[in-house]
């Protein structure tokens, strides 16, 4: 394919095709018996889910996210400081994060 065709294909994928929303409902899941559930309704605003922040190390970058009732959440995209508790010593200190050495949930988060 030519570069123009390739660019057009990327345009279609990114902007024209419908995107799947992140939903916290249970209507898309199967029953315990393995049977399919019938969709009773469309997605609702209160079933909304959002993508993970995937916070990285770096200069502080925080976005405000509007939530139900007009409240806000702080979504940390980049951080270089954190408040850490050392339970056995009963100490809590605000410290600078130098590096991520280990993460039990996912090795890709060690970057």
C-alpha positions in Angstrom: 0.0 0.0 0.0 1.1 3.6 -0.7 1.7 6.0 2.1 -1.6 7.9 1.3 -3.6 4.6 1.7 -1.7 3.8 4.9 -2.4 7.3 6.3 -6.1 7.0 5.4 -6.3 3.6 7.1 -4.8 5.1 10.3 -7.3 8.0 10.1 -10.2 5.5 9.8 -8.9 3.5 12.8 -8.3 6.5 15.0 -11.2 8.8 14.2 -14.1 7.1 12.4 -14.6 3.7 13.9 -16.7 3.6 17.1 -14.6 3.2 20.2 -15.6 0.9 23.0 -16.4 2.5 26.3 -15.1 1.3 29.7 -18.2 0.1 31.6 -18.6 -1.1 35.2 -21.9 -3.0 34.5 -22.5 -6.7 34.8 -24.9 -7.0 31.8 -22.1 -7.8 29.4 -21.0 -10.8 31.5 -22.3 -14.3 31.0 -24.4 -16.1 33.6 -23.0 -18.7 36.0 -24.5 -21.4 33.8 -22.6 -20.0 30.8 -25.6 -18.6 29.0 -25.6 -15.1 27.5 -27.5 -12.3 29.2 -30.0 -10.2 27.2 -29.1 -6.5 27.1 -31.9 -4.8 29.1 -30.8 -1.3 28.4 -28.0 0.9 27.0 -25.0 2.0 29.0 -25.8 4.5 31.8 -23.6 7.4 33.0 -23.3 5.9 36.5 -21.8 2.7 35.0 -19.0 4.7 33.5 -15.4 3.5 34.0 -12.2 5.4 33.2 -8.8 4.3 31.9 -6.1 3.8 34.4 -3.8 6.7 35.2 -0.5 4.7 34.7 1.4 7.2 36.8 5.0 7.7 35.8 8.0 9.2 37.5 8.7 12.9 36.7 7.7 16.4 37.4 4.3 16.7 39.0 1.5 16.6 36.4 -2.1 16.2 37.8 -5.4 16.4 35.9 -8.7 17.1 37.5 -11.5 14.7 36.6 -15.1 15.6 37.1 -17.1 12.9 38.9 -20.7 12.4 40.0 -22.3 15.3 41.8 -19.8 17.8 40.3 -17.0 16.6 42.6 -13.5 16.2 41.4 -10.8 13.6 41.6 -7.1 14.3 41.1 -5.6 12.0 38.5 -1.8 11.8 38.9 -0.1 11.4 35.5 3.4 12.1 36.7 4.8 12.3 40.3 8.2 12.6 41.9 7.1 12.9 45.5 4.9 10.8 47.7 3.7 10.3 51.2 4.9 6.9 52.5 4.1 5.0 55.7 6.5 2.6 57.4 4.0 0.7 59.6 6.4 -1.3 61.8 8.3 1.9 62.7 5.2 4.1 63.0 6.7 6.7 60.7 5.1 8.6 57.8 7.2 10.9 55.7 6.8 12.8 52.4 9.7 11.6 50.3 11.1 11.9 46.8 10.7 8.8 44.6 14.1 8.0 42.9 13.2 4.8 41.1 10.7 2.0 41.0 12.6 -1.3 41.7 9.8 -3.8 42.0 6.0 -4.0 41.4 4.3 -7.3 42.3 1.3 -6.6 40.1 3.0 -6.0 36.8 6.6 -6.0 35.6 5.8 -3.3 32.9 5.2 -0.8 35.7 8.9 -1.1 36.6 10.1 1.5 34.2 
